[in-house]
Amino acid sequence: MESGLSRRLRKRSDMDITASILSEARGGARKTRIMYRCNLSHKQLQAYLKLLSGMGLLASRSDLFQTTAKGHKFVEAYCTLKALMTEVSSFSTR
């Protein structure tokens, strides 16, 4: 049986979901595509789209959502941080 800690570690954080949405919307994407590819409910999607648009990370034109320059910077920083964390976790397991 898995411990509660390991289950919690596998859940996605808000930053993980944000990076997923922004990555999916890089070339422009409709709500349905983002919802299915990022594995979100419609209610979750609505909340994230509103939040990310308000933060200037995501822009919408008609029915397409596209990652802004600020959003691209977020994704780059997120990937860098994830890579650093992976290095640290592999180092600590040795």
C-alpha positions in Angstrom: 0.0 0.0 0.0 1.2 3.5 -0.8 1.7 6.1 1.9 -0.2 9.3 1.8 3.0 11.2 1.2 3.8 9.4 -2.1 0.2 10.0 -3.3 0.5 13.7 -2.6 3.8 14.0 -4.4 2.2 12.6 -7.6 -0.5 15.2 -7.7 0.0 18.2 -10.0 0.6 21.5 -8.5 -0.9 24.8 -9.7 2.4 25.5 -11.4 2.5 22.2 -13.1 -1.0 22.8 -14.5 -0.2 26.3 -15.5 2.9 25.2 -17.4 0.9 22.5 -19.1 -1.8 24.9 -20.2 0.8 27.5 -21.4 2.7 24.8 -23.3 -0.4 23.5 -25.0 -1.4 27.1 -26.0 2.0 28.0 -27.6 0.7 27.9 -31.1 -2.9 28.7 -30.2 -5.5 26.3 -29.0 -9.2 26.1 -28.3 -10.7 25.5 -24.9 -11.6 21.9 -25.7 -8.1 21.0 -26.8 -6.5 22.5 -23.7 -9.1 20.8 -21.4 -8.5 17.3 -22.8 -4.7 17.5 -23.3 -4.2 19.0 -19.9 -6.7 16.6 -18.3 -8.8 19.3 -16.6 -12.5 19.5 -15.9 -14.4 22.4 -17.6 -14.7 24.1 -14.2 -11.0 23.9 -13.6 -10.2 25.1 -17.1 -12.4 28.1 -16.8 -10.7 29.1 -13.5 -7.2 28.7 -14.9 -8.0 30.5 -18.2 -9.3 33.5 -16.2 -6.3 33.5 -13.9 -3.7 33.1 -16.6 -5.3 35.8 -18.8 -5.5 38.1 -15.9 -1.8 37.6 -15.2 -0.9 38.3 -18.8 0.4 34.8 -19.4 -2.3 33.9 -21.9 -4.2 35.9 -24.5 -7.5 35.1 -26.2 -8.6 36.0 -29.7 -12.1 35.0 -30.6 -12.1 31.3 -29.5 -8.3 30.7 -29.5 -6.0 31.0 -26.5 -2.3 31.8 -27.1 0.6 32.0 -24.8 2.1 35.5 -24.5 5.8 36.4 -24.3 5.5 36.6 -20.5 3.9 33.1 -20.6 6.8 31.8 -22.7 9.2 33.1 -20.0 7.2 31.3 -17.3 7.4 28.0 -19.2 11.2 28.4 -19.7 11.7 29.2 -16.0 9.4 26.3 -15.0 11.4 23.8 -17.2 14.7 25.1 -15.8 13.4 24.7 -12.2 12.1 21.2 -12.9 15.5 20.2 -14.4 17.3 21.5 -11.3 14.9 19.6 -9.0 15.4 16.4 -11.0 19.2 16.8 -10.6 18.9 17.3 -6.9 16.5 14.4 -6.4 18.8 12.0 -8.4 21.8 13.3 -6.4 20.1 12.7 -3.0 19.1 9.1 -3.9 22.7 8.1 -4.5 
